[in-house]
């Protein structure tokens, strides 16, 4: 009997997307399905896949994953009046994908049993139901954010779109869905009419760079700058919601004399006004305890920086979502500081991963960091932190069982 065919789809290839996509492909194959990967960077996918499969001596998984196929963003619509553009963009994206998939069925002489969207964003799927007949395939996917359940009625940062899970997951063609936030399971189940909603691990790449690699060099640069001082790091896509302003104000607080603050990642100034931008740039240039590295960081670089840091800063702002920075912190057994109110705070409290502060309170952040950097804090934290348990809950090894539930 031939294997059921699952098409794995993602239009994006930055941030978490490549890591999720390649691990999802392997996990779907491990769950016993044939995988057709459609992504925007087939060459990088193949390179990453070869590394993941290098330990598979049987080569069985390799036979279950087809060569990747190029998937490109459709050109944005310029139709007038502008209110019709969202609908037309959705038609180009999803009806175009459906046409590509039907052509694939003919070329490969294989029926596609389901499509799995590796990452579902509200702004991409806002008009999906209007065009799903043009798409025409049973589908599942990961709904990345849970704002509509954690902060009902509030728009998504940077797009202004009001989250619309009810427009997406009441689809007749939808067979199941995955989420990263345990608080979204019940409300998503209600919207989906009882179809399976599965909690996925917020896994992460755990590798450290080899000696001499750029990642190791960055960590060494920070240690050289610190000269034995404790290090607090904020890493990833550096934007308003990561708490850039609060992090910088905390670094300038009198309680933080003798503490190094490292900012690493690609900068995004969207939704930060010009006066605040000038203020931040001045602080970064003139503070003797702030060091920056404003370029996109590979996972291994991020891991290396976390491994030499004393506290991981994740006191984000207007951010109700899960983040694999908690998983990285657990892997390297580093205390983390997060904002109160949502899933990250719930997990930090449940697993004893660090401290919770009021969102936007730079003074409170500084005082909490001072306590976290005190001599006895690490010793006390190690006696209560359940880092290994958190890591196992969010381990990549859990993915095949999740896909068995999603695709069966």
C-alpha positions as CSV (number, residue, x, y, z in Angstrom):
1,X,0.0,0.0,0.0
2,X,1.4,3.4,-1.0
3,X,2.1,6.1,1.6
4,X,-0.3,8.9,2.0
5,X,1.1,12.1,0.5
6,X,1.4,15.3,2.6
7,X,2.4,18.6,1.0
8,X,4.3,20.9,3.3
9,X,4.0,24.6,2.4
10,X,5.7,27.8,3.6
11,X,6.2,31.0,1.6
12,X,8.7,32.5,4.1
13,X,12.3,31.6,4.8
14,X,13.7,33.7,7.6
15,X,13.7,33.6,11.4
16,X,12.2,30.4,12.7
17,X,10.7,29.4,9.3
18,X,13.6,27.3,7.9
19,X,14.2,25.4,11.1
20,X,10.5,24.6,11.6
21,X,10.0,23.6,7.9
22,X,12.9,21.1,7.7
23,X,12.1,19.5,11.1
24,X,8.4,19.3,10.1
25,X,9.4,17.5,6.9
26,X,11.4,14.9,8.8
27,X,8.7,14.5,11.5
28,X,6.0,13.9,8.9
29,X,8.2,11.3,7.3
30,X,8.8,9.7,10.7
31,X,5.1,9.6,11.2
32,X,4.8,7.4,8.1
33,X,3.9,9.7,5.4
34,X,5.4,10.8,2.0
35,X,6.3,14.5,2.1
36,X,6.3,16.9,-0.8
37,X,8.1,20.1,0.4
38,X,7.1,23.4,-1.3
39,X,9.2,26.4,0.0
40,X,10.8,29.6,-1.1
41,X,14.4,28.3,-0.7
42,X,14.7,24.7,-1.9
43,X,18.5,24.8,-2.0
44,X,18.8,25.8,1.7
45,X,16.1,23.2,2.6
46,X,18.1,20.5,0.9
47,X,21.3,21.5,2.8
48,X,19.5,21.6,6.1
49,X,17.8,18.3,5.4
50,X,21.1,16.5,4.5
51,X,22.5,17.5,7.9
52,X,19.4,16.3,9.8
53,X,19.4,13.0,7.9
54,X,23.1,12.4,8.2
55,X,22.5,10.2,11.3
56,X,19.8,8.1,9.6
57,X,21.9,5.0,8.5
58,X,18.8,3.3,7.1
59,X,18.1,6.1,4.5
60,X,14.4,5.2,4.9
61,X,13.4,8.8,5.7
62,X,15.3,10.1,2.7
63,X,13.1,8.0,0.4
64,X,9.9,9.5,2.0
65,X,10.9,13.2,1.4
66,X,10.6,14.4,-2.2
67,X,13.0,16.9,-3.7
68,X,11.8,20.4,-2.7
69,X,9.8,22.5,-5.1
70,X,10.1,26.3,-5.5
71,X,7.3,28.3,-4.0
72,X,7.2,32.0,-4.7
73,X,5.1,34.9,-3.3
74,X,2.4,36.0,-5.8
75,X,2.7,39.6,-6.9
76,X,0.6,41.9,-4.8
77,X,-2.7,43.1,-6.4
78,X,-3.0,46.7,-7.6
79,X,-6.7,46.4,-8.3
80,X,-9.0,49.4,-7.6
81,X,-10.9,50.1,-5.5
82,X,-8.3,49.0,-2.9
83,X,-10.9,47.1,-0.7
84,X,-10.8,44.3,-3.2
85,X,-7.1,43.7,-3.0
86,X,-7.2,41.5,0.0
87,X,-9.6,39.1,-1.7
88,X,-7.5,39.1,-5.0
89,X,-4.2,38.6,-3.1
90,X,-5.8,35.6,-1.4
91,X,-7.0,34.2,-4.7
92,X,-3.6,34.6,-6.2
93,X,-1.9,32.9,-3.2
94,X,-4.3,30.0,-2.6
95,X,-5.9,29.3,-6.0
96,X,-2.5,29.6,-7.5
97,X,-1.2,27.1,-5.0
98,X,-4.1,24.8,-5.7
99,X,-3.3,24.9,-9.4
100,X,0.3,24.1,-8.7
101,X,-0.6,21.2,-6.6
102,X,-3.0,19.7,-9.2
103,X,-0.2,20.0,-11.7
104,X,2.1,18.2,-9.3
105,X,-0.5,15.3,-8.9
106,X,-0.4,14.9,-12.7
107,X,3.4,15.1,-13.0
108,X,4.1,12.8,-10.0
109,X,1.1,10.5,-10.6
110,X,0.3,10.7,-6.9
111,X,-2.8,11.9,-5.2
112,X,-2.2,14.6,-2.5
113,X,-4.0,13.6,0.7
114,X,-3.5,16.8,2.7
115,X,-1.6,20.1,2.7
116,X,0.1,21.2,5.9
117,X,0.8,24.9,6.2
118,X,4.0,25.2,8.3
119,X,3.0,28.6,9.5
120,X,-0.4,30.3,9.4
121,X,-0.5,34.1,9.9
122,X,-3.8,36.0,10.1
123,X,-2.8,38.5,7.5
124,X,-2.1,35.8,5.0
125,X,-5.3,33.8,5.7
126,X,-7.7,36.7,6.4
127,X,-9.6,36.0,3.1
128,X,-8.9,32.3,2.8
129,X,-12.5,31.1,3.2
130,X,-13.6,33.2,0.2
131,X,-11.2,31.4,-2.1
132,X,-10.8,28.0,-0.5
133,X,-12.8,26.3,-3.3
134,X,-10.2,27.5,-5.7
135,X,-7.6,25.9,-3.5
136,X,-9.5,22.7,-3.1
137,X,-7.4,20.4,-0.9
138,X,-7.9,19.1,2.7
139,X,-5.5,21.0,4.9
140,X,-4.0,21.4,8.4
141,X,-1.4,23.8,9.7
142,X,0.3,25.6,12.6
143,X,-1.5,28.7,13.8
144,X,1.5,30.5,15.1
145,X,0.0,33.3,17.3
146,X,-2.7,33.3,19.9
147,X,-3.4,37.0,20.3
148,X,-7.1,36.6,19.6
149,X,-7.4,34.3,22.7
150,X,-5.0,36.2,24.9
151,X,-5.7,39.8,23.8
152,X,-9.2,39.7,22.2
153,X,-9.9,42.5,19.7
154,X,-6.4,43.9,19.6
155,X,-4.7,44.2,16.2
156,X,-1.5,42.4,15.2
157,X,1.6,44.5,15.5
158,X,3.1,45.7,12.3
159,X,0.1,44.7,10.1
160,X,-2.8,46.2,12.0
161,X,-4.9,43.1,11.1
162,X,-7.4,42.0,13.7
163,X,-6.8,38.2,14.3
164,X,-9.5,36.2,12.7
165,X,-9.2,32.5,13.6
166,X,-13.0,32.0,13.2
167,X,-12.6,33.0,9.5
168,X,-9.8,30.4,9.1
169,X,-10.5,27.4,11.2
170,X,-14.2,27.0,10.5
171,X,-13.2,26.0,7.0
172,X,-14.9,22.9,5.6
173,X,-11.6,21.7,4.1
174,X,-9.7,22.1,7.4
175,X,-9.0,18.7,9.0
176,X,-7.0,19.7,12.1
177,X,-4.7,22.4,13.4
178,X,-1.7,22.9,15.6
179,X,-0.9,25.7,18.2
180,X,2.0,26.6,20.4
181,X,0.0,28.0,23.2
182,X,-1.8,25.7,25.5
183,X,-4.3,28.4,26.3
184,X,-5.5,28.3,22.7
185,X,-6.5,24.6,22.7
186,X,-10.0,25.0,24.0
187,X,-11.1,28.1,22.1
188,X,-9.6,26.8,18.9
189,X,-11.5,23.5,19.4
190,X,-14.7,25.4,19.7
191,X,-14.1,27.3,16.5
192,X,-13.1,24.1,14.7
193,X,-16.2,22.3,15.7
194,X,-14.4,19.4,17.5
195,X,-11.7,18.8,14.9
196,X,-8.4,17.9,16.4
197,X,-6.3,20.8,17.8
198,X,-2.8,19.7,18.8
199,X,-0.3,21.4,21.0
200,X,3.1,21.5,19.3
201,X,6.4,21.8,21.1
202,X,8.1,25.2,20.7
203,X,11.4,23.5,19.8
204,X,14.6,25.1,18.9
205,X,18.0,24.4,17.3
206,X,20.4,23.6,20.1
207,X,23.8,23.4,18.3
208,X,26.7,25.5,19.3
209,X,29.2,26.9,16.7
210,X,32.5,25.1,16.3
211,X,35.6,26.9,17.5
212,X,36.6,29.5,15.1
213,X,33.1,30.0,13.6
214,X,31.5,33.4,13.6
215,X,29.1,32.4,16.3
216,X,31.9,31.5,18.7
217,X,33.7,34.7,17.8
218,X,30.7,36.8,18.7
219,X,30.4,35.2,22.1
220,X,34.1,35.7,22.7
221,X,33.8,39.3,21.7
222,X,31.1,39.8,24.3
223,X,33.2,38.1,27.0
224,X,36.2,40.3,26.1
225,X,34.0,43.4,26.4
226,X,32.5,42.3,29.7
227,X,35.9,41.7,31.4
228,X,34.2,39.5,34.0
229,X,31.1,41.6,34.4
230,X,27.7,39.7,34.2
231,X,25.9,39.7,30.9
232,X,22.2,40.3,30.1
233,X,21.3,39.5,26.5
234,X,18.3,40.4,24.2
235,X,18.5,38.4,21.0
236,X,16.5,37.8,17.8
237,X,14.5,40.1,15.6
238,X,14.9,43.4,17.4
239,X,11.7,45.3,17.2
240,X,9.3,47.2,19.4
241,X,7.6,44.2,20.8
242,X,10.9,42.8,22.0
243,X,11.0,45.6,24.6
244,X,13.9,47.5,23.0
245,X,13.2,50.7,24.9
246,X,12.7,49.0,28.3
247,X,15.9,47.0,27.9
248,X,17.9,50.1,27.1
249,X,16.4,52.1,30.0
250,X,17.2,49.2,32.3
251,X,20.8,49.2,31.1
252,X,21.1,52.9,32.0
253,X,19.6,52.4,35.5
254,X,21.9,53.1,38.4
255,X,21.3,49.5,39.7
256,X,22.9,48.2,36.6
257,X,26.4,49.7,37.0
258,X,28.8,46.9,36.3
259,X,26.4,44.9,34.2
260,X,26.8,44.4,30.4
261,X,23.8,44.5,28.2
262,X,24.1,42.9,24.8
263,X,21.6,43.5,21.9
264,X,22.0,41.1,19.0
265,X,19.9,40.6,15.8
266,X,18.4,42.4,12.9
267,X,16.8,45.8,13.7
268,X,13.3,46.7,12.7
269,X,12.2,50.3,13.5
270,X,8.5,49.8,12.5
271,X,6.1,51.3,15.1
272,X,8.9,53.2,16.9
273,X,8.7,57.0,16.5
274,X,11.6,59.1,15.3
275,X,12.3,60.7,18.7
276,X,12.5,57.3,20.4
277,X,14.8,56.0,17.6
278,X,17.2,58.9,18.2
279,X,17.1,58.4,22.0
280,X,17.9,54.6,21.6
281,X,20.7,55.3,19.1
282,X,22.3,57.8,21.5
283,X,22.1,55.4,24.4
284,X,23.6,52.5,22.5
285,X,26.5,54.8,21.3
286,X,27.2,56.5,24.6
287,X,26.7,53.8,27.3
288,X,29.8,52.0,28.4
289,X,27.8,48.9,29.4
290,X,25.9,48.3,26.1
291,X,27.3,46.3,23.3
292,X,25.4,45.8,20.0
293,X,25.6,43.5,17.0
294,X,22.8,44.5,14.5
295,X,22.7,41.8,11.9
296,X,20.7,38.6,11.5
297,X,22.0,35.9,13.8
298,X,22.1,32.2,13.0
299,X,20.7,29.9,15.7
300,X,24.2,28.7,16.6
301,X,25.3,32.3,17.2
302,X,22.3,32.9,19.4
303,X,23.0,29.7,21.3
304,X,26.6,30.7,21.9
305,X,25.6,34.1,23.3
306,X,23.0,32.6,25.6
307,X,25.6,30.0,26.8
308,X,27.9,32.8,28.1
309,X,25.2,35.1,29.4
310,X,24.0,35.3,33.0
311,X,20.4,36.3,32.3
312,X,18.3,36.1,29.1
313,X,16.0,39.1,28.6
314,X,12.6,38.2,27.2
315,X,10.4,40.9,28.9
316,X,8.6,41.6,25.7
317,X,5.9,44.2,25.1
318,X,2.5,43.6,23.5
319,X,3.6,40.0,22.9
320,X,1.1,37.3,24.1
321,X,2.7,34.5,22.2
322,X,5.0,31.5,22.9
323,X,8.7,32.0,22.2
324,X,11.4,29.4,21.8
325,X,13.8,31.7,23.6
326,X,12.4,29.9,26.7
327,X,13.5,26.6,25.2
328,X,16.9,27.9,24.5
329,X,17.2,29.3,28.0
330,X,16.2,25.9,29.4
331,X,18.7,24.0,27.2
332,X,21.6,26.1,28.5
333,X,20.1,26.4,32.0
334,X,20.0,30.2,32.0
335,X,17.5,32.3,34.0
336,X,15.1,34.3,32.0
337,X,13.1,37.5,32.7
338,X,9.7,37.8,31.1
339,X,6.7,40.1,31.1
340,X,3.6,39.2,33.1
341,X,0.2,38.3,31.7
342,X,0.5,35.6,29.0
343,X,1.8,32.2,28.2
344,X,5.5,32.9,28.7
345,X,4.9,34.2,32.3
346,X,2.7,31.1,33.0
347,X,5.5,28.8,31.9
348,X,8.2,30.7,33.8
349,X,6.2,30.4,37.0
350,X,5.2,26.7,36.4
351,X,8.7,25.5,35.6
352,X,10.7,28.0,37.8
353,X,12.6,29.3,34.8
354,X,13.3,32.8,36.2
355,X,11.4,35.9,37.0
356,X,8.2,37.7,35.9
357,X,8.0,41.6,35.8
358,X,5.2,44.1,34.9
359,X,5.2,44.8,31.2
360,X,6.9,48.0,30.3
361,X,8.3,48.7,33.8
362,X,12.0,49.5,33.1
363,X,12.7,50.4,36.7
364,X,11.1,47.1,37.8
365,X,13.3,45.2,35.3
366,X,16.5,46.8,36.6
367,X,15.6,45.9,40.2
368,X,14.7,42.4,39.3
369,X,17.9,41.9,37.3
370,X,19.9,43.2,40.3
371,X,18.3,40.4,42.4
372,X,18.8,37.8,39.7
373,X,22.5,38.7,39.5
374,X,23.1,38.5,43.2
375,X,25.5,35.9,44.5
376,X,23.0,33.3,45.8
377,X,20.3,33.6,43.1
378,X,21.7,31.1,40.6
379,X,22.2,28.5,43.4
380,X,18.6,29.0,44.6
381,X,17.2,28.9,41.1
382,X,19.0,25.6,40.3
383,X,17.2,24.0,43.3
384,X,13.8,24.8,41.8
385,X,14.2,25.3,38.1
386,X,12.7,22.4,36.0
387,X,14.8,23.1,32.9
388,X,15.1,19.5,31.8
389,X,11.4,18.9,32.1
390,X,10.6,22.1,30.1
391,X,13.1,21.0,27.5
392,X,11.5,17.6,27.1
393,X,8.0,19.1,26.8
394,X,9.3,21.3,23.9
395,X,11.7,18.8,22.3
396,X,11.9,18.3,18.6
397,X,11.6,14.5,19.2
398,X,7.9,15.1,20.1
399,X,7.0,16.2,16.6
400,X,6.3,12.8,15.0
401,X,3.6,12.0,17.6
402,X,2.1,15.4,17.0
403,X,1.9,14.8,13.3
404,X,0.3,11.4,13.8
405,X,-2.5,13.2,15.6
406,X,-2.8,16.0,13.0
407,X,-2.6,13.9,9.9
408,X,-4.3,10.6,10.8
